[in-house]
């Protein structure tokens, strides 16, 4: 029979007993690893749910039409958007309050406006209780995360429409319309036996003498009035002519521009994302430029209501040079006066970030022919030979950060030109190739547009507006 000492020596020499010990020792880290994985997996799932809630909150707090977005758009300075912060907190709480198995330690939201950029950030920290890791001395796992979102606020833009209403913009809008007017216009028949289409626009009595008329007009020039009643059996004057080729009237280029501006109002109203985002003003010029309808955000009026800018635009052709409007003066086309006046009209240049920091755009709409002559009370002075504007006139505006967008309505060659009035027609036709380069140099880079037909004018003016929206977002 083995003694106790012998049994102990035998056990020490027996390797089979070590397997159990080794296995027991090895099992501890395996079990710990499995437990950690389970606890960590639970914590990760909870974090993912919290992160999803934070993502939703940061996006929702600055989405269009959210309380934060609307509040930020109305701010006139940069800084914290309190309504956005409240909105983010509420959305985050609503999205996470039903998640079980954790304790929220802290959460914080910030929403700030910088220029036209709106930034939202939501941060959170939570505590998740553990089970298996308690054996290693852990009671909880901490989870944290954050979500950031940005959006661009709509820029506040002012559009100053410089509208050429000099005599050449009274030419019919197409060659076909020129032919129609020439067939019925009695003005200056002695000088224009094939029909007058240009420089026949003064309506005052004694502006035309009957000795030069095709028939007795009681000394009135009839060009503009006839363009409103051609084919109208009742000879009832109409104040606007929105389409060419109709029996009601002969459309002039100023008519086509006026109609295009009314369509621009529709585009602006449809594009507006916040109240009073756009202001538009009409600034016609001949010898002088003046605020025919200064900047206004009320651009959704009726074309039949004489108090609206919509009506003013639809009836733009009524401002064509008849020698009767002292605000505009008469004779020629005077870019040299119009641009300095526009420069002083635009008092400040903002970045579009608020209603008090608007970004100005000048839309020059013209056939581009400059004429240095002047007239008043039928007293003419200066040369009537057509030239082009000096691009340096535009530089002053552009150097202030004002975008100059130019819509060139190609000067249609005058049909049946004569040597009347010092060969005015011939000079005008010869000047046509010089016009596009001068206007392109005037325009800001990428802002030169051309429109040949009345429909093109509408399309181009809308394109100018839409490009302004895109560029305003990029530059701010």
VEXROMI-438677 format. One record per residue: x, y, z of N, C-alpha, C in turn. Coordinates in steps of 0.001 Angstrom, whole numbers, padded with zeros to 6 digits, always signed. Layout:
N
XYZXYZXYZ
...
# end
This chain:
476
+000847-001183+000000+000000+000000+000000+000888+001240+000000
+000551+002161-000971+001396+003346-001116+001130+004328+000014
+002253+004884+000473+002118+005915+001493+001682+007207+000841
+001293+008198+001668+000858+009497+001152+001980+010177+000402
+003226+010041+000946+004350+010678+000273+004558+010078-001098
+004414+008779-001218+004603+008096-002504+003537+008513-003498
+002311+008654-003002+001227+009066-003905+001486+010476-004463
+001997+011334-003639+002271+012695-004101+003373+012703-005147
+004466+011877-004871+005535+011818-005873+005010+011260-007188
+004082+010304-007125+003527+009699-008346+002678+010715-009122
+001893+011487-008378+001055+012477-009047+001903+013528-009738
+003000+013883-009108+003873+014878-009709+004507+014409-010995
+004759+013054-011037+005365+012526-012263+004340+012256-013358
+002996+012328-013051+001940+011977-014016+001543+013211-014836
+001850+013242-016158+001558+014388-017045+000083+014523-017367
-000694+013485-017172-002113+013542-017540-002869+014578-016728
-002521+014907-015573-003229+015873-014730-003072+017310-015207
-001989+017592-015937-001748+018973-016403-002744+019416-017460
-003346+018506-018174-004284+018866-019250-005469+019638-018695
-006009+019181-017622-007155+019853-017021-006798+021245-016540
-005601+021340-015937-005182+022650-015448-004977+023623-016586
-004281+023154-017606-004013+024012-018769-005314+024445-019437
-006252+023515-019585-007534+023823-020223-008300+024869-019423
-008278+024700-018095-008990+025651-017244-008387+027045-017361
-007039+027064-017391-006391+028367-017520-006637+029001-018891
-006650+028207-019944-006870+028712-021303-008300+029155-021530
-009238+028552-020820-010646+028857-021033-011013+030272-020571
-010282+030756-019586-010613+032082-019043-010543+033192-020086
-009457+033345-020860-009436+034410-021882-010431+034180-023011
-010711+032935-023348-011695+032649-024397-013067+033143-023973
-013423+032781-022705-014717+033221-022199-014785+034747-022112
-013662+035355-021691-013620+036818-021611-013793+037445-022990
-013149+036851-023985-013247+037373-025349-014668+037279-025881
-015287+036128-025643-016667+035955-026093-017578+036960-025389
-017368+037110-024077-018192+038064-023336-018002+039486-023809
-016741+039858-024060-016463+041199-024558-017131+041421-025913
-017069+040413-026780-017678+040526-028108-019177+040737-028004
-019817+039994-027106-021269+040130-026940-021610+041514-026413
-020905+041946-025366-021179+043262-024796-020880+044384-025794
-019767+044227-026523-019391+045249-027503-020397+045296-028649
-020893+044140-029061-021879+044089-030134-023153+044806-029733
-023581+044617-028502-024781+045307-028018-024552+046815-028015
-023371+047229-027505-023061+048654-027470-022986+049250-028876
-022430+048497-029836-022306+048984-031212-023670+049176-031854
-024595+048261-031583-025939+048400-032149-026634+049641-031588
-026460+049861-030301-027071+051048-029696-026440+052321-030265
-025101+052320-030419-024441+053485-030992-024947+053774-032402
-025140+052721-033192-025621+052901-034564-026995+053558-034573
-027858+053162-033614-029182+053762-033538-029086+055232-033117
-028214+055517-032179-028014+056897-031758-027427+057743-032893
-026489+057144-033647-025883+057866-034781-026923+058179-035840
-027817+057227-036079-028887+057455-037044-029778+058605-036595
-030060+058663-035303-030860+059759-034775-030159+061093-034907
-028838+061096-034676-028063+062331-034819-028024+062788-036267
-027846+061836-037204-027830+062179-038631-029153+062820-039041
-030251+062208-038607-031570+062736-038958-031770+064134-038384
-031291+064337-037162-031476+065632-036502-030654+066721-037171
-029406+066428-037525-028560+067451-038135-029084+067858-039508
-029610+066889-040255-030162+067200-041580-031475+067948-041457
-032355+067444-040585-033694+068036-040466-033645+069476-039980
-032696+069800-039133-032672+071130-038523-032317+072238-039506
-031735+071891-040665-031377+072919-041655-031940+072607-043031
-032914+071700-043067-033536+071398-044349-034430+072559-044760
-034712+072660-046059-035550+073736-046546-036902+073713-045847
-037382+074891-045479-038658+075098-044807-038642+074664-043344
-037493+074177-042838-037403+073896-041408-037380+075219-040645
-037664+075150-039347-037665+076368-038536-036289+077029-038538
-035235+076201-038485-033886+076744-038485-033538+077412-039797
-033932+076796-040898-033632+077334-042227-034324+078683-042422
-035607+078719-042067-036378+079955-042229-035803+081063-041346
-035450+080701-040103-034892+081695-039184-033544+082211-039682
-032705+081312-040188-031386+081712-040674-031507+082623-041888
-032460+082321-042763-032641+083137-043962-033059+084550-043611
-033711+084723-042468-034163+086050-042051-033106+086802-041257
-032023+086131-040866-030978+086791-040082-030183+087763-040952
-029824+088870-040380-029032+089861-041109-027556+089801-040725
-027205+088947-039755-025811+088763-039354-025521+087276-039207
-024244+086930-039150-023847+085549-038907-023995+085223-037423
-024026+083914-037125-024082+083516-035720-024933+082293-035501
-025252+082037-034222-026035+080874-033825-027486+081042-034247
-028055+079950-034758-029461+079942-035153-030222+079185-034067
-030791+079901-033127-031423+079275-031965-032566+078347-032357
-033367+078769-033328-034485+077925-033763-033982+076606-034328
-032847+076648-035004-032264+075427-035542-031747+074514-034441
-031140+075095-033398-030648+074309-032264-031807+073598-031588
-032884+074321-031327-034056+073717-030690-034623+072601-031549
-034671+072845-032843-035207+071845-033772-034346+070587-033763
-033015+070760-033808-032104+069613-033798-032255+068802-032517
-032340+069491-031375-032488+068788-030094-033790+068002-030045
-034856+068610-030517-036150+067944-030476-036186+066709-031378
-035616+066843-032581-035595+065709-033505-034728+064585-032942
-033572+064932-032379-032684+063908-031814-033346+063193-030642
-033988+063934-029772-034666+063323-028627-035800+062412-029086
-036573+062875-030058-037689+062067-030554-037207+060772-031189
-036052+060829-031859-035544+059646-032558-034813+058672-031645
-034436+059094-030444-033627+058223-029577-034292+057853-028260
-035399+058526-027932-036012+058284-026622-036568+056870-026489
-036885+056231-027566-037443+054879-027498-036413+053769-027579
-035138+054098-027648-034084+053081-027748-033793+052529-026349
-033952+051217-026142-033720+050654-024806-032245+050306-024588
-031893+050095-023323-030600+049514-022998-029451+050483-022885
-029705+051760-022677-028598+052698-022523-029068+053888-021693
-028107+054653-021213-028389+055901-020501-027686+057034-021231
-028448+058086-021606-027849+059227-022283-027071+060061-021273
-025782+060213-021491-024954+061010-020603-024977+062480-020991
-024920+062754-022299-024957+064142-022757-025288+064186-024239
-025877+065287-024652-026114+065542-026076-026063+067048-026279
-025602+067442-027449-025437+068867-027718-025611+069130-029204
-026316+070212-029516-026534+070590-030914-026084+072029-031122
-025491+072288-032289-025137+073653-032681-025577+073862-034125
-026157+075004-034384-026542+075393-035741-026055+076821-035936
-025235+077035-036958-024653+078357-037181-024815+078790-038628
-024914+080100-038807-024999+080710-040136-023727+081488-040388
-023068+081199-041509-021888+081941-041935-022080+082310-043398
-022359+083579-043654-022688+083969-045025-023987+083311-045437
-023954+082583-046547-025151+081853-046958-024992+080354-046695
-023997+079981-045868-023792+078582-045503-024367+078331-044120
-025170+077305-044014-025806+076911-042762-025233+075561-042350
-024702+075468-041114-024050+074251-040630-024722+073776-039351
-025004+072485-039290-025606+071877-038099-024719+070730-037617
-024531+070641-036297-023747+069552-035711-024464+069040-034462
-024623+067727-034384-025269+067071-033241-024277+066079-032649
-023995+066170-031349-023055+065281-030650-023784+064558-029525
-023329+063356-029213-023960+062587-028127-022937+061690-027443
-023218+061366-026166-022452+060387-025391-023444+059589-024555
-023325+058259-024605-024218+057387-023864-023478+056293-023122
-024142+055684-022131-023564+054612-021318-024399+053352-021499
-023719+052221-021848-024389+050935-022069-023910+049942-021005
-024793+049412-020164-024373+048436-019142-023888+047129-019785
-022936+046470-019131-022370+045221-019651-022768+044057-018745
-022564+042849-019250-022846+041628-018487-021565+040836-018258
-020976+040337-019313-019805+039472-019204-018565+040227-018729
-018456+041470-019131-017253+042211-018787-017194+042644-017321
-018275+042382-016591-018224+042680-015163-017127+041870-014474
-016874+040628-015019-015840+039769-014431-014469+040409-014530
-014322+041343-015491-013042+042023-015652-013061+043415-015024
-014121+043716-014312-014178+044974-013592-014893+046096-014298
-015526+045821-015451-016255+046852-016187-017722+046839-015768
-018307+048022-015644-019726+048135-015370-020501+048588-016608
-019883+049442-017410-020540+049986-018609-019530+050191-019725
-020041+050350-020930-019259+050797-022078-019794+052160-022507
-018897+053088-022833-019303+054430-023271-019312+054492-024792
-020413+054998-025349-020520+055186-026805-020717+056675-027076
-020126+057164-028153-020267+058580-028503-020173+058746-030009
-020651+059854-030496-020593+060120-031928-021078+061523-032232
-021033+061872-033492-021478+063195-033928-021901+063134-035382
-022686+064108-035794-023133+064218-037185-023145+065680-037579
-022587+065979-038749-022554+067356-039257-023210+067423-040626
-023963+068472-040856-024623+068687-042138-024498+070153-042512
-024482+070416-043794-024461+071794-044281-025502+071966-045373
-025993+073165-045502-026882+073514-046604-026602+074952-047000
-027030+075308-048183-026803+076664-048688-028100+077447-048633
-028045+078584-047991-029207+079450-047928-029440+080118-049281
-030677+080449-049588-030932+081164-050843-030345+082567-050782
-029608+082975-051795-029014+084319-051771-030060+085388-052051
-029902+086516-051412-030740+087676-051687-030104+088449-052837
-030843+088578-053938-030286+089174-055153-031128+090360-055608
-030431+091388-056079-031081+092543-056695-030738+092566-058185
-031750+092753-059010-031557+092788-060462-031946+094175-060986
-030931+094888-061475-031135+096208-062061-031172+096030-063582
-032335+096193-064176-032484+095993-065614-032294+097322-066341
-031135+097450-067017-030856+098618-067841-031470+098382-069221
-032504+099131-069543-033312+098854-070731-033140+099952-071768
-032564+099592-072866-032376+100515-073986-033728+100764-074645
-034231+102006-074571-035489+102348-075242-035244+103478-076253
-034036+103529-076775-033715+104518-077800-034417+104155-079102
-034301+105036-080087-035045+104876-081325-034835+103541-082011
-033615+103013-081963-033362+101757-082668-034087+100581-082044
-034424+100660-080740-035214+099597-080124-036681+099698-080541
-037009+100766-081286-038341+100892-081851-038458+100263-083221
-037357+099711-083712-037453+098945-084951-038344+097726-084726
-039077+097277-085707-039851+096052-085557-038953+094883-085162
-039543+093918-084455-038747+092866-083812-038173+091846-084783
-038724+091728-085966-038213+090778-086958-038215+091447-088329
-037539+090830-089286-037545+091353-090650-038953+091348-091229
-039722+090326-090902-041093+090262-091402-041924+091412-090857
-041687+091772-089575-042423+092893-088999-041970+094218-089624
-040683+094320-089979-040219+095518-090679-040974+095694-091995
-041130+094599-092712-041815+094649-093998-043262+095096-093818
-043920+094598-092772-045312+094963-092506-045437+096454-092202
-044507+096989-091381-044590+098397-091019-044291+099286-092224
-043297+098908-093009-042934+099725-094173-044094+099852-095146
-044919+098829-095199-046018+098817-096167-047116+099805-095811
-047224+100201-094541-048345+101058-094148-047918+102387-093545
-046632+102572-093242-046190+103767-092536-045997+104922-093514
-046689+106035-093309-046566+107159-094247-045406+108096-093928
-044716+107877-092792-043746+108857-092319-042566+109021-093269
-042183+110293-093430-040994+110635-094215-040994+109939-095578
-042165+109949-096209-042326+109225-097461-041422+109789-098548
-041166+111098-098490-040303+111701-099502-038891+111135-099426
-038438+110818-098185-037098+110257-098017-037113+108724-098051
-038247+108126-097680-038360+106658-097621-039516+106197-098510
-039361+106277-099810-040472+105902-100701-040843+104422-100612
-039947+103590-100068-040281+102172-099905-040814+101863-098507
-040997+102918-097704-041562+102727-096369-040530+102954-095290
-040920+103676-094259-040006+104010-093172-040156+103012-092021
-039024+102507-091531-039044+101604-090372-038145+102094-089252
-037338+103133-089529-036402+103624-088527-036382+105145-088566
-036231+105756-087388-036226+107220-087274-037544+107809-087749
-038620+107088-087504-039956+107542-087892-040880+107510-086686
-040307+107716-085520-041044+107363-084316-041584+108536-083512
-041292+109761-083881-041797+110880-083091-043274+111106-083397
-044066+111155-082331-045515+111199-082517-046098+112592-082364
-045302+113539-081862-045853+114879-081637-046231+115550-082955
-047215+116421-082848-047603+117182-084036-046446+118080-084462
-046297+118236-085746-045220+119005-086379-043881+118268-086349
-043873+117065-085780-042647+116270-085853-042427+115825-087287
-043527+115590-087982-043459+115265-089410-044304+116295-090163
-043820+116706-091268-044603+117635-092073-045369+116877-093139
-046568+117371-093478-047365+116663-094471-046682+116618-095824
-045770+117539-096045-045093+117540-097341-044217+116305-097511
-043840+115660-096367-043005+114466-096475-043791+113199-096153
-045132+113331-095999-045940+112163-095653-046592+111568-096911
-046857+110293-096805-047504+109601-097925-048942+110076-098086
-049579+110415-096960-050926+110976-096988-051039+111920-095797
-052101+112714-095766-052253+113741-094744-052415+113106-093359
-051503+113421-092453-051583+112909-091079-051702+114059-090083
-052050+115225-090590-052164+116412-089741-050847+116699-089027
-049782+116445-089760-048419+116727-089286-047929+115795-088165
-048662+114722-087897-048209+113768-086885-047369+112669-087540
-046313+112250-086838-045621+111027-087253-046428+109837-086754
-046482+108795-087566-047414+107702-087272-046739+106358-087003
-045396+106311-087045-044720+105015-086971-045126+104162-085782
-045032+104695-084565-045349+103894-083387-046845+103611-083280
-047646+104621-083534-049087+104401-083391-049586+103380-084399
-049038+103427-085618-049460+102444-086605-048985+101043-086234
-047839+100961-085577-047345+099639-085201-048249+099001-084157
-049072+099821-083512-049996+099282-082514-051352+098902-083110
-051639+099344-084319-052982+099128-084852-053004+098433-086203
-051845+098013-086711-051815+097394-088032-052726+096178-088066
-053626+096156-089010-054532+095028-089140-055700+095084-088187
-055723+096107-087335-056810+096267-086389-057885+097111-087068
-058980+096485-087415-059986+097159-088233-060587+098373-087541
-060620+098348-086217-061200+099478-085495-060177+100583-085253
-058922+100310-085625-057847+101287-085426-057716+101711-083958
-058073+100804-083071-057994+101087-081638-056574+100838-081145
-055921+101850-080578-054533+101652-080123-054444+100609-079014
-053381+099863-079032-053084+098924-077942-051756+099349-077328
-051600+099094-076036-050421+099608-075339-049254+098640-075326
-049511+097373-075618-048414+096406-075649-048667+095392-076747
-047599+094769-077171-047695+093817-078277-046802+092621-077942
-047322+091633-077211-046481+090554-076693-046014+089530-077720
-046588+089540-078921-046201+088527-079911-046060+089173-081283
-045154+088625-082081-044975+089132-083440-045906+088388-084388
-046167+089008-085533-046950+088350-086565-048434+088282-086298
-048964+089080-085377-050392+089032-085099-051108+090114-085886
-052423+089975-086012-053199+090967-086753-053471+092210-085914
-053282+092119-084593-053601+093246-083716-052573+094354-083794
-051318+094000-084016-050272+095014-083975-048995+094480-084598
-048083+095405-084844-046743+095049-085298-045828+095134-084083
-045134+094070-083783-044303+094041-082577-042969+094734-082801
-042635+095630-081878-041341+096288-081881-040397+095542-080951
-039095+095801-081096-038131+095107-080236-038357+095437-078766
-038746+096664-078474-039049+097015-077089-040245+096227-076570
-041206+095923-077452-042325+095066-077057-041833+093679-076674
-040945+093134-077504-040436+091786-077246-039676+091734-075925
-038913+092793-075641-038179+092857-074371-039162+092949-073206
-040181+093797-073346-041168+093937-072285-041859+092628-071968
-042222+091892-073011-042867+090592-072781-041905+089625-072098
-040641+089631-072525-039651+088735-071912-039469+089043-070427
-039536+090323-070067-039384+090692-068657-040566+090176-067842
-041764+090225-068401-042917+089686-067669-042750+088189-067437
-042127+087494-068377-041865+086069-068191-040753+085845-067158
-039811+086791-067098-038767+086720-066077-039380+086794-064681
-040382+087641-064510-041055+087724-063213-041641+086364-062823
-042239+085688-063791-042820+084369-063507-041737+083386-063072
-040586+083425-063754-039478+082539-063390-038966+082859-061989
-038827+084150-061697-038331+084557-060382-039295+084129-059278
-040581+084293-059515-041561+083887-058507-041523+082391-058267
-041336+081616-059328-041285+080157-059188-039994+079702-058512
-038926+080486-058651-037621+080110-058099-037423+080577-056665
-038274+081465-056203-038101+082078-054887-038295+081048-053779
-037297+080890-052934-037350+079914-051840-037658+080547-050499
-037497+081850-050389-037864+082570-049188-038528+083880-049597
-039277+084445-048687-039992+085683-048980-039021+086813-049307
-039356+087552-050359-038576+088734-050758-037127+088396-051088
-036901+087219-051649-035526+086829-052002-034979+087664-053149
-035854+088058-054079-035415+088811-055255-036087+090171-055292
-035305+091158-055699-035858+092466-056039-035450+092775-057471
-036372+093350-058210-036113+093682-059612-036545+095129-059842
-035748+095857-060602-036082+097229-060946-035880+097483-062423
-036655+098388-062980-036575+098726-064405-035967+100118-064552
-034864+100184-065300-034125+101433-065456-033882+101687-066946
-034855+102278-067627-034695+102567-069058-033766+103753-069271
-033236+103834-070467-032374+104970-070784-032430+105291-072266
-032273+106585-072548-032035+107103-073897-030840+108051-073756
-031152+109320-073478-030069+110253-073146-029700+110122-071661
-030728+109861-070845-030532+109673-069413-031116+108330-068985
-030625+107830-067852-031187+106632-067230-031941+107059-065979
-033131+106480-065781-033869+106829-064567-034654+105623-064057
-035088+105720-062793-035826+104630-062172-037287+104649-062569
-037583+104087-063717-038958+103978-064209-039802+103190-063216
-039267+102086-062719-039876+101322-061630-038719+100771-060796
-038320+101504-059745-037145+101105-058951-037336+099741-058284
-036259+099242-057696-036236+097905-057096-037466+097624-056244
-038052+096473-056470-039193+096032-055677-039184+094518-055580
-039656+094010-054456-039809+092560-054294-041216+092118-054668
-042081+093078-054976-043456+092762-055395-043463+092547-056901
-043188+091306-057305-043013+091015-058729-044062+090024-059239
-045148+089887-058500-046183+088947-058935-047520+089641-059161
-047457+090902-059607-048676+091652-059853-049297+091330-061203
-050369+092023-061502-051093+091810-062752-050602+092785-063821
-050513+092312-065038-050089+093181-066146-051168+094185-066500
-052355+094034-065944-053434+094990-066203-053588+096019-065086
-052757+095882-064039-052808+096823-062915-051670+097824-063070
-051999+099070-063325-050989+100066-063657-050046+100393-062507
-050331+099919-061299-049459+100197-060158-048361+099156-059984
-048327+098128-060818-047376+097031-060652-046208+097139-061617
-045100+096524-061230-043939+096457-062117-044241+095567-063311
-045162+094629-063147-045545+093746-064248-046193+094539-065372
-047055+095473-064995-047677+096347-065987-046635+097237-066651
-045729+097777-065847-044691+098658-066376-043852+097939-067425
-043507+096683-067161-042710+095919-068118-043493+095629-069385
-044750+095222-069231-045567+094880-070401-045739+096078-071326
-045690+097278-070768-045899+098497-071555-044597+099263-071784
-043500+098544-071790-042189+099171-071936-042078+100007-073202
-042678+099553-074283-042547+100258-075556-043139+101658-075515
-043966+101957-074521-044494+103312-074383-043411+104320-074040
-042242+103823-073613-041138+104712-073262-040205+104969-074435
-040455+104355-075582-039586+104567-076731-039476+106058-077057
-038365+106416-077620-038010+107823-077806-039005+108546-078713
-039856+109348-078074-040775+110194-078822-040480+111668-078593
-039430+111953-077838-039057+113335-077579-039938+114030-076565
-040687+113256-075763-041627+113866-074824-041321+113567-073362
-040380+112668-073077-040124+112255-071698-038819+112888-071215
-038947+113875-070340-037759+114591-069872-036880+113727-068978
-037453+112703-068355-036638+111797-067542-035643+111023-068400
-036062+110726-069623-035225+109946-070535-034421+110829-071483
-034922+112029-071739-034287+112823-072779-034590+112235-074137
-033879+112686-075132-034199+112234-076480-032983+112347-077383
-033021+111520-078426-031952+111560-079418-030811+110646-079046
-030438+109768-079943-029271+108915-079738-029460+107829-078681
-028328+107209-078329-028279+106193-077275-027038+106494-076461
-027218+106838-075201-026115+107417-074437-025657+106502-073296
-024863+105507-073667-024265+104639-072651-023358+105445-071714
-022746+106500-072255-021797+107287-071460-022486+107982-070289
-023797+108170-070371-024560+108723-069256-025211+107625-068413
-025669+106577-069090-026436+105533-068399-025597+104786-067364
-024371+104416-067712-023569+103606-066792-023138+104375-065540
-022655+105622-065648-022340+106346-064415-023557+106523-063502
-024735+106736-064105-025941+106864-063288-026266+105562-062583
-026116+104450-063280-026367+103153-062645-025381+102910-061516
-024143+103320-061702-023126+103123-060666-023502+103855-059381
-024051+105048-059510-024461+105789-058315-025794+105289-057762
-026593+104678-058619-027881+104125-058168-027671+102952-057219
-026671+102120-057514-026379+100960-056662-025515+101450-055503
-026125+101627-054356-025440+102235-053217-024438+101287-052570
-024822+100027-052374-023957+099077-051678-023907+097765-052439
-022836+097020-052212-022660+095699-052824-022458+094693-051694
-023447+093857-051459-023361+092848-050413-022967+091493-050973
-023049+090469-050120-022698+089110-050557-023919+088218-050731
-025116+088796-050585-026332+088015-050762-026743+087218-049539
-026058+087431-048421-026314+086610-047241-027539+087033-046453
-028068+088221-046710-029241+088684-045984-029948+089754-046793
-031132+090138-046322-031910+091152-047022-031269+092526-046923
-030314+092676-046019-029591+093947-045900-028196+093874-046525
-027885+092737-047118-026591+092562-047782-026804+091884-049129
-027598+092530-049967-027983+091932-051238-026847+091994-052254
-026817+090995-053127-025818+090932-054196-026438+091492-055466
-025871+092568-056036-026492+093199-057200-026013+092626-058538
-026946+092531-059451-026671+092165-060841-027246+093269-061727
-026481+093650-062732-026980+094582-063739-027216+093803-065021
-028438+093857-065521-028789+093226-066794-028931+094337-067833
-027973+094424-068736-028052+095385-069834-028723+094701-071022
-029848+095264-071456-030597+094686-072574-030640+095739-073672
-029969+095454-074784-029758+096487-075795-029414+095883-077145
-029539+096712-078183-029017+096309-079493-027583+096785-079660
-027069+097487-078665-025645+097806-078607-025171+098965-079433
-026058+099642-080157-025622+100750-081008-025659+102050-080210
-024503+102659-080036-024446+103951-079359-024536+105054-080404
-025235+106131-080028-025383+107266-080926-025276+108527-080076
-024301+109384-080331-024033+110519-079441-024901+111750-079662
-025859+111700-080592-026653+112887-080846-027672+113133-079724
-028172+114341-079629-029218+114695-078671-030290+115498-079388
-031475+115525-078760-032598+116248-079351-033545+116686-078249
-034080+117871-078372-035173+118300-077511-035907+119436-078209
-037229+119343-078164-038067+120314-078882-037671+120392-080355
-037282+119233-080871-036917+119067-082271-035696+119878-082678
-034884+120173-081672-033594+120806-081927-032519+119741-081766
-031845+119398-082850-030872+118304-082859-029451+118851-082767
-028589+118080-082093-027173+118450-082031-026337+117183-081949
-025097+117284-082389-024192+116151-082316-024328+115212-083498
-023344+114338-083619-023326+113381-084727-024366+112288-084507
-024993+111868-085598-025927+110746-085502-025342+109478-086128
-024020+109433-086262-023362+108237-086805-023194+107205-085692
-023689+106013-085910-023694+104971-084888-022277+104531-084528
-022051+104299-083221-020790+103761-082719-021119+102649-081722
-020154+102294-080885-020390+101263-079860-019977+101812-078497
-020450+101153-077458-020105+101611-076108-018650+101299-075791
-018116+102050-074856-016756+101796-074379-016813+100808-073220
-016144+099645-073318-016187+098657-072230-015711+099205-070890
-014923+100293-070912-014449+100869-069652-015614+101382-068802
-016746+101690-069439-017907+102130-068685-018411+101029-067758
-018224+099794-068176-018684+098642-067388-017688+098288-066296
-016419+098658-066491-015370+098280-065551-015627+098838-064164
-016149+100043-064099-016418+100664-062802-017375+099808-061988
-018413+099305-062616-019371+098443-061926-018718+097128-061514
-018024+096505-062444-017434+095191-062177-016379+095253-061085
-015639+096360-061019-014599+096488-060002-015189+096584-058598
-016454+096919-058488-017129+096975-057189-017707+095622-056787
-017582+094630-057659-018145+093318-057362-019535+093114-057920
-019966+094033-058784-021280+093926-059418-021148+093085-060684
-022011+092101-060833-022019+091277-062045-022777+092020-063137
-022141+092165-064291-022782+092804-065438-023113+091722-066463
-024393+091511-066670-024866+090519-067633-025478+091257-068820
-025068+090876-070016-025486+091604-071216-026312+090701-072129
-027473+091203-072497-028286+090529-073511-028253+091383-074773
-027578+090874-075784-027460+091567-077062-028581+091110-077988
-029402+092063-078382-030450+091797-079364-029922+092317-080693
-029444+091441-081554-028729+091874-082756-029467+092957-083536
-028701+093938-083882-029214+095068-084656-029549+094568-086050
-030826+094521-086356-031240+094039-087666-030917+095086-088740
-030283+094690-089822-030007+095665-090891-031283+096381-091321
-031182+097678-091454-032349+098478-091820-032685+098236-093282
-033915+097859-093530-034351+097633-094902-034512+098977-095614
-034186+098992-096867-034335+100184-097710-033581+101387-097143
-032288+101241-096801-031544+102376-096239-031417+103494-097269
-031403+104729-096745-031251+105893-097621-030151+106783-097064
-029846+107850-097791-028829+108811-097344-029461+109935-096520
-030759+109792-096216-031458+110802-095418-030793+110954-094044
-030820+112151-093499-030272+112463-092170-028797+112085-092090
-028022+112582-093031-026573+112330-093047-026242+110844-093098
-027019+110140-093903-026789+108702-094117-026841+107906-092801
-027769+108274-091945-027906+107610-090641-028087+106111-090797
-028941+105699-091719-029194+104270-091917-027929+103533-092338
-027170+104142-093227-025979+103482-093765-024922+103316-092672
-024748+104360-091853-023805+104249-090732-024254+103160-089753
-025553+103123-089487-026072+102128-088543-025817+100710-089045
-026077+100464-090312-025851+099120-090856-024365+098760-090852
-023507+099719-091174-022064+099450-091215-021496+099192-089817
-022164+099694-088801-021681+099558-087414-021992+098199-086803
-022886+097449-087413-023374+096201-086807-022254+095226-086442
-021235+094977-087291-020191+094008-086904-019371+094435-085682
-019364+095729-085365-018555+096209-084241-019242+096041-082884
-020526+095769-082911-021296+095778-081666-020993+094582-080751
-021032+093326-081241-020841+092189-080325-019527+092214-079544
-018358+092526-080172-017116+092540-079378-017151+093551-078235
-017743+094716-078487-017802+095743-077445-018680+095295-076289
-019829+094708-076589-020729+094245-075533-020139+093072-074767
-019445+092182-075468-018833+091036-074796-017748+091504-073828
-017009+092543-074193-015989+093084-073294-016618+093765-072087
-017810+094278-072267-018518+094919-071161-018993+093897-070137
-019437+092754-070607-020053+091757-069730-019026+091091-068815
-019475+090705-067627-018654+089866-066759-018422+088534-067456
-017346+087849-067098-016983+086591-067761-018134+085590-067684
-018521+085090-068854-019588+084092-068916-020981+084678-068898
-021091+086000-068995-022395+086638-068876-022785+087415-070134
-022371+086949-071286-022774+087578-072540-023751+086656-073251
-024929+087177-073563-025978+086387-074203-026448+087109-075464
-026901+086318-076417-027437+086864-077661-028809+086262-077914
-029734+087087-078381-031082+086599-078688-031537+087232-079996
-031839+086410-080980-032192+086919-082301-033680+087134-082494
-034498+086291-081930-035936+086378-082147-036633+086749-080842
-037888+087176-080907-038624+087461-079673-038635+086282-078700
-038803+085077-079230-038792+083895-078354-037411+083706-077733
-036365+083991-078510-034998+083877-077989-034756+084858-076846
-035352+086043-076949-035170+087057-075904-035702+086537-074573
-036880+085938-074614-037466+085371-073394-036580+084270-072832
-036122+083378-073704-035276+082265-073263-033966+082775-072675
-033349+083749-073338-032055+084263-072886-032173+084989-071554
-033238+085756-071375-033401+086496-070128-033586+085539-068954
-034322+084459-069171-034462+083444-068123-033135+082756-067847
-032339+082516-068890-031024+081894-068707-030105+082804-067906
-030170+084102-068161-029372+085062-067393-029738+085010-065915
-031019+084936-065640-031491+084882-064252-031031+083591-063573
-031212+082468-064245-030827+081187-063655-029326+081099-063429
-028537+081671-064333-027087+081658-064133-026703+082514-062925
-027419+083590-062714-027162+084432-061547-027376+083641-060261
-028418+082822-060228-028679+082011-059024-027539+081036-058772
-027094+080353-059829-026012+079370-059673-024716+080049-059237
-024374+081138-059896-023120+081821-059581-023142+082398-058173
-024286+082901-057755-024386+083459-056407-024101+082396-055354
-024548+081166-055593-024262+080079-054653-022795+079714-054636
-022185+079684-055820-020778+079275-055909-019868+080297-055266
-020107+081567-055527-019186+082600-055050-019384+082935-053582
-020468+082469-052982-020705+082801-051588-020678+081572-050704
# end
